[in-house]
Amino acid sequence: MAKNLVIIGGGAAGPSAAAEAKRNDPSLSITIVEKGKYVSYSA
Ligand SMILES: Cc1cc2nc3c(=O)[nH]c(=O)nc-3n(C[C@H](O)[C@H](O)[C@H](O)COP(=O)(O)OP(=O)(O)OC[C@H]3O[C@@H](n4cnc5c(N)ncnc54)[C@H](O)[C@@H]3O)c2cc1C
C-alpha cells in the first residue's frame, strides 16, 4: 500500500521537503496544505 505524506505549509520549506521526500521515495503520495493563496512564493 502506498504511503501518504501530508505537509503543512507551502512556503519555502514545505515544497522543498516534498521534493526531497519524493526523491527518497518516488512512490509517496504527497499533499501540501497551504492556508494562504500562494504556494512557494518565498522559495
Ligand atoms: C520581509 C522579509 C523579506 C525576506 N526576504 C528574503 C529574500 O530576499 N531572500 C530570501 O532568501 N529570504 C527572504 N526572507 C526569508 C524567507 O521568506 C524565509 O526564510 C522563508 O519564507 C521561510 O520559509 P518557510 O517555509 O520555513 O516558512 P514560511 O515561508 O513562513 O512558510 C510557512 C507556510 O505555512 C503556511 N501555514 C502556516 N500555518 C498553516 C496552517 N495551519 N495550515 C496551512 N498552512 C499553514 C503559511 O501560510 C506559509 O505559507 C524574507 C523574510 C521576510 C519576513
Ligand as a Chemical Component Dictionary entry (heavy atoms), coordinates in Angstrom:
data_LIG
# 
_chem_comp.id                   LIG 
_chem_comp.type                 NON-POLYMER 
_chem_comp.pdbx_formal_charge   0 
_chem_comp.three_letter_code    LIG 
# 
loop_
_chem_comp_atom.comp_id 
_chem_comp_atom.atom_id 
_chem_comp_atom.alt_atom_id 
_chem_comp_atom.type_symbol 
_chem_comp_atom.charge 
_chem_comp_atom.model_Cartn_x 
_chem_comp_atom.model_Cartn_y 
_chem_comp_atom.model_Cartn_z 
_chem_comp_atom.pdbx_ordinal 
LIG C1  C1  C 0 10.312 40.808 4.916  1  
LIG C2  C2  C 0 11.051 39.532 4.561  2  
LIG C3  C3  C 0 11.888 39.509 3.453  3  
LIG C4  C4  C 0 12.599 38.363 3.110  4  
LIG N1  N1  N 0 13.411 38.393 2.016  5  
LIG C5  C5  C 0 14.076 37.293 1.653  6  
LIG C6  C6  C 0 14.904 37.298 0.488  7  
LIG O1  O1  O 0 15.034 38.302 -0.214 8  
LIG N2  N2  N 0 15.574 36.163 0.156  9  
LIG C7  C7  C 0 15.459 35.039 0.920  10 
LIG O2  O2  O 0 16.084 34.028 0.568  11 
LIG N3  N3  N 0 14.682 35.009 2.024  12 
LIG C8  C8  C 0 13.989 36.098 2.417  13 
LIG N4  N4  N 0 13.201 36.072 3.538  14 
LIG C9  C9  C 0 13.171 34.861 4.326  15 
LIG C10 C10 C 0 12.221 33.848 3.697  16 
LIG O3  O3  O 0 10.965 34.457 3.438  17 
LIG C11 C11 C 0 12.029 32.753 4.727  18 
LIG O4  O4  O 0 13.291 32.216 5.086  19 
LIG C12 C12 C 0 11.193 31.624 4.155  20 
LIG O5  O5  O 0 9.941  32.118 3.719  21 
LIG C13 C13 C 0 10.956 30.583 5.242  22 
LIG O6  O6  O 0 10.204 29.555 4.630  23 
LIG P1  P1  P 0 9.363  28.553 5.491  24 
LIG O7  O7  O 0 8.746  27.590 4.530  25 
LIG O8  O8  O 0 10.196 27.997 6.600  26 
LIG O9  O9  O 0 8.239  29.455 6.221  27 
LIG P2  P2  P 0 7.110  30.314 5.545  28 
LIG O10 O10 O 0 7.535  30.966 4.287  29 
LIG O11 O11 O 0 6.573  31.165 6.669  30 
LIG O12 O12 O 0 6.034  29.217 5.129  31 
LIG C14 C14 C 0 5.130  28.657 6.041  32 
LIG C15 C15 C 0 3.806  28.471 5.298  33 
LIG O13 O13 O 0 2.927  27.737 6.132  34 
LIG C16 C16 C 0 1.640  28.255 5.952  35 
LIG N5  N5  N 0 0.880  27.876 7.139  36 
LIG C17 C17 C 0 1.076  28.250 8.423  37 
LIG N6  N6  N 0 0.197  27.657 9.236  38 
LIG C18 C18 C 0 -0.583 26.866 8.452  39 
LIG C19 C19 C 0 -1.679 26.001 8.719  40 
LIG N7  N7  N 0 -2.146 25.823 9.953  41 
LIG N8  N8  N 0 -2.259 25.345 7.687  42 
LIG C20 C20 C 0 -1.791 25.525 6.417  43 
LIG N9  N9  N 0 -0.750 26.333 6.097  44 
LIG C21 C21 C 0 -0.153 26.990 7.115  45 
LIG C22 C22 C 0 1.816  29.753 5.813  46 
LIG O14 O14 O 0 0.730  30.343 5.149  47 
LIG C23 C23 C 0 3.108  29.803 4.989  48 
LIG O15 O15 O 0 2.856  29.863 3.598  49 
LIG C24 C24 C 0 12.478 37.190 3.901  50 
LIG C25 C25 C 0 11.618 37.216 5.015  51 
LIG C26 C26 C 0 10.909 38.351 5.347  52 
LIG C27 C27 C 0 9.982  38.344 6.544  53 
# 
loop_
_chem_comp_bond.comp_id 
_chem_comp_bond.atom_id_1 
_chem_comp_bond.atom_id_2 
_chem_comp_bond.value_order 
_chem_comp_bond.pdbx_ordinal 
LIG C1  C2  SING 1  
LIG C2  C3  SING 2  
LIG C2  C26 DOUB 3  
LIG C3  C4  DOUB 4  
LIG C4  N1  SING 5  
LIG C4  C24 SING 6  
LIG N1  C5  DOUB 7  
LIG C5  C6  SING 8  
LIG C5  C8  SING 9  
LIG C6  O1  DOUB 10 
LIG C6  N2  SING 11 
LIG N2  C7  SING 12 
LIG C7  O2  DOUB 13 
LIG C7  N3  SING 14 
LIG N3  C8  DOUB 15 
LIG C8  N4  SING 16 
LIG N4  C9  SING 17 
LIG N4  C24 SING 18 
LIG C9  C10 SING 19 
LIG C10 O3  SING 20 
LIG C10 C11 SING 21 
LIG C11 O4  SING 22 
LIG C11 C12 SING 23 
LIG C12 O5  SING 24 
LIG C12 C13 SING 25 
LIG C13 O6  SING 26 
LIG O6  P1  SING 27 
LIG P1  O7  DOUB 28 
LIG P1  O8  SING 29 
LIG P1  O9  SING 30 
LIG O9  P2  SING 31 
LIG P2  O10 DOUB 32 
LIG P2  O11 SING 33 
LIG P2  O12 SING 34 
LIG O12 C14 SING 35 
LIG C14 C15 SING 36 
LIG C15 O13 SING 37 
LIG C15 C23 SING 38 
LIG O13 C16 SING 39 
LIG C16 N5  SING 40 
LIG C16 C22 SING 41 
LIG N5  C17 SING 42 
LIG N5  C21 SING 43 
LIG C17 N6  DOUB 44 
LIG N6  C18 SING 45 
LIG C18 C19 SING 46 
LIG C18 C21 DOUB 47 
LIG C19 N7  SING 48 
LIG C19 N8  DOUB 49 
LIG N8  C20 SING 50 
LIG C20 N9  DOUB 51 
LIG N9  C21 SING 52 
LIG C22 O14 SING 53 
LIG C22 C23 SING 54 
LIG C23 O15 SING 55 
LIG C24 C25 DOUB 56 
LIG C25 C26 SING 57 
LIG C26 C27 SING 58 
# 
